[in-house]
Amino acid sequence: MATAGASQGLSFACTHLMKPGDPVLIEDPTYFLAEQLILEHHLKTVGVRTDDDGINVEDLEKQLKAIPIKNPSEGYSAMLYLVPTFSNPRGTTISHEKRQRIVALAHQYNVIVVCDDVYELLCYKGAQPPVPRLFSYDAAILRDTPAASKRGHVISNASFSKIFGPGVRLGWIEAWVDIQEKLTNTGFMASGGGVQHCMSGLMGTAIQNGSLDRVIAALQAAYGARMAAVCAKLRQAIPAGVVNLIEPQGGLFMWVEFRDTAVDTEALLARARREFAVGFQPGNRFSQSKTFGHCMRLGIAFHPEAELLSGVDRLARLIHASIADGSIRVVP
Ligand SMILES: Cc1ncc(COP(=O)(O)O)c(C=O)c1O
């Protein structure tokens, strides 16, 4: 089904699949506007730890055990919100093994998993393509389920805003048919007769004539080159023992963790803007537990490579100045 972007897709899921007060499990850290949107639906967020290969499944199961399981006839017991591939904010991807376990847990605990698959197609040129979406794992289970009990547990929520242009405000949801019915048999859809008819027609043409494929290929090459250049410059300009970073294989974001956990990136940002005219997103803006004050998110979508490299240069000068005055410690 078409949506006006992934934000609307998530909003539909919150409105039509959840009831006020229901729990929504979110990764800690996660995309902060998704958390805000979820809270605006009067739902309750529950943070789950996350590792370098995505959500920590042991912690997820621990949190699920604490949630009362509803009978499927009353709806889902909880929602799990994920950005499984090239995530925002960490740029990481959930492994195949974890995807299998997450979908199995969703069936066991009657959970609907909403996957923001918005960066999935932005795998860098030459990188290994990502593992299949969680939706494929759900569909594989459902294909072998008797017709009477087929019930979807995963939504793939995607968007043209990251692969064609943010202004198109068009996205799509792929989910098992029972979920699509719940999302489309609604007053909103009946009243408007769907969403974004005109833009859907234009994008349909862009798909058919190959324009979308060309734009995606250009983005994969450009973002890949930018990310590689930024990572190389970070490694070269920041002294050893100061930060940990994982080079993403796709998407728009990279997570930088200071080894000195006392670093406060919110305070660092104020100095970065004031003295070095450079910016980043402090880690705690993405965190429910506020335990990521020593982390920051860097983004590569907005600026061309030369400007990004100049930004990294200024960031490195800020870090050198902070090491010199003792506000950042080197932790070998
Ligand atoms: C994970 C994630 N989901 C959704 C969105 C918003 O998507 P859309 O513009 O399609 O509403 C963003 C934008 O940054 C995002 O990072």
The ligand as a MOL file (V3000), in Angstrom:
LIG
                    3D

  0  0  0     0  0            999 V3000
M  V30 BEGIN CTAB
M  V30 COUNTS 16 16 0 0 0
M  V30 BEGIN ATOM
M  V30 1 C 14.7080 5.7170 10.2290 0
M  V30 2 C 13.8900 6.7540 9.5650 0
M  V30 3 N 12.5850 6.5420 9.3770 0
M  V30 4 C 11.8090 7.4670 8.7690 0
M  V30 5 C 12.3370 8.6620 8.3310 0
M  V30 6 C 11.4190 9.6570 7.6580 0
M  V30 7 O 10.9720 9.1170 6.4500 0
M  V30 8 P 9.9520 9.8980 5.4900 0
M  V30 9 O 10.6370 11.1280 5.0000 0
M  V30 10 O 9.6810 8.9290 4.3990 0
M  V30 11 O 8.7350 10.2150 6.2830 0
M  V30 12 C 13.6800 8.9330 8.5200 0
M  V30 13 C 14.2600 10.2220 8.0920 0
M  V30 14 O 15.3090 10.6340 8.5130 0
M  V30 15 C 14.4790 7.9550 9.1490 0
M  V30 16 O 15.7880 8.1490 9.3620 0
M  V30 END ATOM
M  V30 BEGIN BOND
M  V30 1 1 1 2
M  V30 2 1 2 3
M  V30 3 2 2 15
M  V30 4 2 3 4
M  V30 5 1 4 5
M  V30 6 1 5 6
M  V30 7 2 5 12
M  V30 8 1 6 7
M  V30 9 1 7 8
M  V30 10 2 8 9
M  V30 11 1 8 10
M  V30 12 1 8 11
M  V30 13 1 12 13
M  V30 14 1 12 15
M  V30 15 2 13 14
M  V30 16 1 15 16
M  V30 END BOND
M  V30 END CTAB
M  END
